[in-house]
Amino acid sequence: MIIGKDILSNFFLGGILSSGITLVVQQYRNKVLFLSGFLYTAPLMFPFLLYIVGKYENDHVTQRFVRHCLFGLIFSAIFIIFNYYAIHRFSKYKIRLFLINVMIIIFSFSMYSTLLSSF
């Protein structure tokens, strides 16, 4: 069970992580797009969340958490690869690419709930 002292320490630890990310982004202003793309795909919050889950839950719950993260990583990789190759095809029709992305996100959430209901 999480108590007030633990919530406060986790709050400050998360704040330190967020401040570090902000500091790095401000340091590289002219390369912020590339850096933010890296920060999006790099699992920066995973160790922190794994620490919190492992601290308060048993090993079974921790394994399920890692499995959920793995599914999210797979869906994100597919999504990023699709957009990498689709940008040239939809250069004139950005709204179509946006709508396709929204449909992929909705599909991935339905696949996520279907796949994980079997585990």
Secondary structure, DSSP 4 states (H G I P E B T S, - for coil): ---HHHHHHHHHHHHHHHHHHHHHHHHTGGGHHHHHHHHHHS-SSHHHHHHHHHHHS-HHHHHHHHHHHHHHHHHHHHHHHHHHHHHHHTSS-HHHHHHHHHHHHHHHHHHHHHHHHT-
